[in-house]
């Protein structure tokens, strides 16, 4: 800024006024300052690329489902960071379909987004290599990239699920179910692994009928719970793999005579009033951390891709502390 | 398509293959078909503007808060319609700040979106007139435009709130509170008007202390409820003006000894299990109707702007059927 002021023959305060579009500068002075800025290649902090390109920057955010409440705080956090950098947010969802993810990502690249934040549906992102080489900064969030090296910001799904299952074991449960999302989804696989680890730690064998993986559609989850509870030796506790599963399990257990313990992965609005014990992720922190990482990349920070894992927190509220029935 | 086929000297099937990027066409034939398409200005149905411009279409969606669960199904519905028309969704939120709304809308226009869907924070949209004249189709949703003629898709806030208050009156309540959002917000004002109409219909006077309008921040709402319930002649029922208000009121009433009836505007996930009576809007239908209207405009349908109002539905679940205490 000093160089700009010297070249334009004005004070620092005047340069600041022009840069921040504040009043009190004559058109002639403003022109001189702008010329000095251009000739010196001056940039205002983070907005480097925006100013360099002379158009509004934008970043693409590819979610799994815009309507899933988990992505609300995550999206808002990404938007806040983007806004602080003067960038717009282009949003879309994959509906958990790898083909649709790829189509959307490439459409965003064709629309020349400056960067991408992706919650991947697929497990092979080599299709992104040409774009990344061409300079599209990319950060994966919630789930890592597949078959390419890329930044990723994740929650500790393994550790969270392990602590949830250990919590149920500590309350006396031995027959514990895990109901999760499709196993090809990284978080679903990690949470299953956490559940298995806690059971192994306690020396408990897992019956195949206690594990149910698949769509989180209410009908699928409801049928899985019903089948488990109708078994001759039914499970006495359930670890629900994500917020969509938890909501359906809670509805089913509310209509159930026998008390069944429940720990859900992801916090849910009003779960406090319903007494649902959860393993909470910080969705806003996931979004914020990923967006900050993306803008550091856009500012030209060049370092090897790395994976950041955020902690989860077990919040006991009653449902996870119910003792085993009968 | 016939004209294209004739000009390129190929069959209809070949034109279809080229347009839909299917295999089985030699590069030379493909080039001839493309040239014929260009010279004739051929367009594929809805994607008219996309093909005409030779780039991916995009529409801007300006919400109030990306993290508010009410906007989840609305956004997803808009995305589904946009996707069916081959368009991307650019999303942003105003945080209920008219200045930020204007800034975001103009940034989207500068980024050359084809159309806009706006949930307005402000009440003067004359700033949009040059953009609309320049051809940016605009549909307002949830709240109407201010001081310009524009398409709008709304819920029946007045009728919904009136039926909610009438429901409480029918269950014996006379001292009924209304806790709502800032009165400059159209939906908040309409819901207040509906509450006043129902009270007037029943010949009930409203004490000023029963009406509280302002931010939906939990602290503000909690203080309002606490003050109302601490009055010498406290209200026996509450009509909550939106989902953010309802969540806080439910939390407060859960810790309250005296039973207080509650009807909330907007349905909430798990409200069924908590027995919360609500006036439900169809958020997905709002988004879908607005997006379909927008794409009809983009397809060149030219007719006077109009306002569409969608019905609400009162869903009794217990909290609205509690009789007056004492």
Interface residues (C-beta under 8 A of the other chain):
Chain A: X55 X56 X58 X65 X66 X67 X68 X69 X71 X72 X73 X75 X76 X79 X83 X88 X89 X90 X91 X92 X93 X104 X107 X108 X110 X111 X247 X250 X251 X254 X268 X269 X270 X271 X272 X273 X274
Chain B: X55 X56 X58 X65 X66 X67 X68 X69 X71 X72 X73 X75 X76 X79 X83 X88 X89 X90 X91 X92 X93 X104 X107 X108 X110 X111 X247 X250 X251 X254 X268 X269 X270 X271 X272 X273 X274
